[in-house]
Amino acid sequence: MRLPLLLGVSSSLVLITACGGGGGAAASSSGSNAGTTPSPKPGIQSFSATPSVISSGQSTSLTWAVSGATTVTLNGVTVSGTSSAVSPTTTTVYTLIATNPQGSTTATATVTVGAVAPHYGSFSGADLGPGAALNGAIPFPADNAWNTDISNAPVDPNSANLIASIGSNTSVHPDFGSGLYQGAPIGIPYVVIAGTQANVATHYSDFADESDPGPFPIPGNAPIEGQMADGSAFGGDRHVIVIDRDHNRLYELGNAYPQPDGSWNASGGYKFFLDSNNVRPGGQPGWTSADAAGLPIFPGLVRYEEAAAGLIPHAVRFTVNASRRAYVPPATHYASSNTSANLPPMGMRVRLKASFVIDPSFTKESKAIMQALKTYGMIVADNGSNWYINGAPDPRWNNSKLLSELGTLKGSNFEVIQMTGLVAP
């Protein structure tokens, strides 16, 4: 098969660790149980930024709750109260240290600065056309699984075996880029339409019983994944992705063929609500979508617009060669008969380890992608080549830099996030 890419008021506690020495000395006398109990180290109950993602020139509020501290410092400066306004010009990690005679406790929170602050669930400001700029629009609410910061989520106990099954020494490969590969644009294209786009009939074959009934507002000239630049016939997955910016709806087709009367034939068609956490009201657990995991494709695509701005505030989709007969939310479908617990289920999420150092000499685009893999991770979305991450084609991508820089990432640089809600029929 052809290989199918915070915000606003969101905040998260990034890290809390106890550090420093210092314990009280117990006093006692012969024949007596009398003694003194040392006071505990200070506690940091919370430390967060609201909003945690801003545009350059904006400010955000750092708030904290601390107990048992004699002094509190923020990035080395003593502070009082429970909040502080900051206006960083670049992405900044803030460190809060609470101290008393028994030791200290540390917490960190990151404020991400992007060219355009993301806004969730509303596409009204997006441009129109194929590969159109979304101008900060992000699918689904800020607390949706795709948009959740998982940088501090616990590691799955079976992480090492799961990573090994995908390839510990295998490099990450960008399945998107500029120009043509074998005559077709590299990646999965999309088109943004206005709410006035006419609905047309959609006819389904293989997955009609798990599809959303049409009609859908699919333009007759909507770009198709794998479409040959010279107009010749082509195969592959033939995905079609359409975003209705005025109604905040996403339409995706698989194996799609336009018909002379304006209708579309496809293996299946799927409608998603971009402004809701009830992502697919017409779907059911166990149902597929245009990808094997039952997920929408578009939210996990890497797009040049975001990467060039230095901020990709959502998870990325990727493929594995061998998957398990199971899925974990937000996925709803599996695509394998193998029940081995050491194979990844659809929906499994991995993240780039915090210990991995992103080379500062890399392009802004590569660094943004790598940071997204640390903060939001990658989600197993389909069967394909191992460690292939998906994105949208764009003439501005630098293919050689993408390949060489992302290729420095190996499977061993990742870890699996603890899976909850696993469904293994």
Buried (B, 14 or more C-beta within 10 A) or exposed (E): EBBBBBBBEBBBBBBBEEEBEEEEEEEEEEEEEEEEEEEBBBBBEBBBBBBBBBBEEEEBEBBBEBEBBEEBBBBEEEBEEEEBEBEBEEBBEBBBBBBBEBBBBBBBBBBBBBEBBBBBBBBEEBEEEBBBBBEBBBBBBBEBBBBBBBBBBEBBEBBBBBBEBBBEEBBBBBBBBBEEBEEBBBBBBBBBBEEEBEEBBBEBEEBBEBBBEBEBBBBEEBBBBBBBEEEEEBEBBBBBBBBBBEBBBBBBBBBBBBEEEEBBBBBBBBBBBBBBEEBBEEBEEEBBBBBBBBBBBBBBBBBBBBBBBBBBBBBBBBBBBBBBBBBBBBBBBBBBEEEBEBBBBBBBBBBBEEEBEBEEEBBEBBBBBBBBBBBBBBBBBBBBBBBBBBBBBBEEBBBEBBBEBBBBBBBBBBBBBBBEEBBEE
